[in-house]
Amino acid sequence: MLIQDWMSTNIVSIAPSASLLKCVALLKEKGLRRLPVVNRDNNVVGLISTTDIKQFQPTRSTGMEYLEAIDMLDEMKVRDIMTKPPVTIGVSNTVEDAAVFMMRKRVSTLPVVDEDGKLIGMLTEWDVFQAMVNAIGVDQPCLQLSFAVPNEPGSLAKLLALVRKYGMRLISVLSKIDGKLRIVDIRCKETVSTAQTNAMLEEFALMGTMRYFVRDGKITVLEAKDEA
């Protein structure tokens, strides 16, 4: 999935020379938690968040202290406290790349830049969640099957062949390696009769590698056995 299909292009940014007071007002007005900081050429030079500004925001303890804090916000510039250098990602990358990048860098927002480093979008952890949910098919009715099969060639093909045998329509297939086992989750649409679905589940159960299945929102757990 390409980042350009999931990023937000309705970008709100701020200049490094802007005051923190203006930044606070902009964050509040737009209901945002962070803003990309761009120079005159629209290059991303930093990122500033509500957390960065929090220590400088006024507390309403006394009128004098409040006014002093407001003056400080008006005098300080975004460039003084913004996070730099900013962590960005290129638009030619995929959402999957972005998800891994976010985890490694421990960030929840990525400014998206073009080949010239110009800001063209913003990708948040929420955008990544939506993309993943859409790709996996979690948001649509389906039959979910989970297996623990030997981590060897042909193990996944064997499962998919059985799904095709019963005429099920595949929605998504996910797998991960866990030592000598391969954990496989298959989501498919029940496009056949209840009897055919039951027959498929019975055949899978006899294989001894099915961990559980979810049908009509109800989970049925089986005792999985490793194949020789």
N, C-alpha and C positions, 0 to 999 in steps of 0.2 A: 504494500500500500504506500503510495507516494505521499510525502509530507504535504505537497501542494494541494492535495485533495482534502486535507483535514485541518490545515492551519487556518487561523483567523487572519483575514486581510483588512479588517476594520481596526487599524492600529492607532492607538493613542500613545504618543511619545512625548518626550520633554528634552529640552536643551540642557547641556551641562552648566550653562551660565544662569539658568533659572533659579529662583530662590526656593528654599525648602517650603516657605509659606505657600507659594504658588503650586508646588508639587503636592502638598497636603490637600489643597483645595481641589486640584485636578483628580487626585485619587478618590476623594470623597464624591465629587460630582459624577464620575464615571463608574463608581462602585467597583474599583479595581484594587488589587493588593500590591501590584508592582508595575513599573513603567520602564520601557527601554529608553536609554539615553542616547540621543543621536546628535551628530555634529551637523554643520550646514550642508555637507555632502550626503546626508542621510546614512552615514556609516555608524554602526553601533559602537559606542565607546564605553558603555557601562549599563548597569541595571540598578534601579533603586526600588526599594519595597517599603511597606508600612513598618516593617520590623526595623529597618535602617533608621527611620525617622522617629520611631517611638521614644527613644531616649531624649529627644530634643523637644517633644511636644509638651505643651503647658499642662500643668495640673492646676486645678481651680482651688488651690489652698488659700491664697490671698489674691486680692486684685492686683497688687504690685508685682507679685511673682508671675502672675498670668501675663501681664503686659511685658515683663522682661523676657519671658519665653517667646512671646509673639515677635518681639524685636529681634531675638536671636534667630528665629526661623526666617525672618525677612532678610537678615544680613547674610546667613549662611547659604552657600550655593550647592546645587545638586552634585557638582563635581567633587565637593569636599567629602562627601560620605558615600557616594555611589560605589557599587561593587565593580571592580575593574582588575584585570581585563575581563570583559563579559564572556560567558560561555554561550556560544552560538552554534547553529547547525546550518548546513547548506541545504537549499531547497531540493537538490537532486538526490538527497538521501530518502530512506523509507521511514515509515512510522516505527517499524520494528527496530531500526537503527537508533532512532530517537529514544525509544523506551530503554534500550541498553545504555545509551549515553547518559540519560537522566539518572539511572541507578548508579552508574559509576561516578558521576560528578555530584551526585546528591543534590540535584536541582529539580524544581517542579515546573519551570518555565524556560523555554528556549526561544530567543529571537531567531527568526529564519532569515537568512541572507542569500542574495544571489551570487553569481560568480565574481562580481566586483565588490562584494562585501556590503552591498546596500540592503537596508532593512526592507523586507517585502511581506513579512508575516510574523505571527506569534503562535507557538505551539505550547499548550499547557498539558499537564498530566491528565486533565479532564478530556482533552481532545484525544489523547492516546487511549484512555479508557474506552471512550466511545468507539474509536476505530477497532480496538481489539474485540469488544463486545459484538460489533457488527460482523467482523470477520469470522468469529467463532460460531456465531449463530445463537448465542445465549438468549437473545431477545425474541426468539420465535419458537413456537411449539415444536418439540422434537423428541425423539427417542435417543437417550444418551447411554452409551455402552462403554465400560471401562475394563481394560485388560492389563494383566502383567504377563508378558510373553518373554521367551528367551531373547536376549540381545544378539540375534544372528540373522543373516540374510534370509529373506522370505517370510519372516514371522508376521510382518505387517501385511504383506500381500495375501497371506492366507486368510487373515481376518476380513480384508476388503473383498476378497473373492466370495466369501460367504454372504456378505451384505449384498453384493451384486446378484448372487444366486437367487435371493429372495425378492429381488426387484425393488429394494429400498433406494431412495434418492439421498445421496450423500450431501450433508451440509458442511461439515468440517472434520478434519482429522488432526489431532494433536498428539505429540509423543515426546517423551523425555527418557534419557538413559539413567537407570538407577542400578549401578553395579553391573551384574550379569543379566539384569532384567531390563526390559523396555516397557515403560508404562504408556499405554495407548488409550486415548479417549476419542470415541467416534460419535458424532452426532448425525442422525439421519432423519428424514421425514418419512412418516408412516404412510406410504402410498399404496399399500397392499391391504388385504383383509386381516382382521384380527387373528384368524386362524394361522395365516402365513407368518405373521409377526411372532405368534406364540411358538410356532415350529422353529423359527430362526433362533429364538431365545433358548429353546430347549437344546438345539444343536450346539450353540455356543457354550451352554452350561456343561454339556458332556465333554467338551474340549478341556475343561478344568482350568482355564486361564482367565475366565471372566471374574472380575472383582465385584462389580455391582452394575446394575442398570437402573435408569430413571425413566419411568413411564407415567404419563399423566400427573406429573409432579410428585409421584411416590417413588422412593428409593428402595430397591431390594438388594441387599448385600449377600454375596456368595463367598464361599471359602475358596480362594484362588490356590491353584497348585502349579508348581513349576513343571514345564514340559521337560522330558528327558532329552 
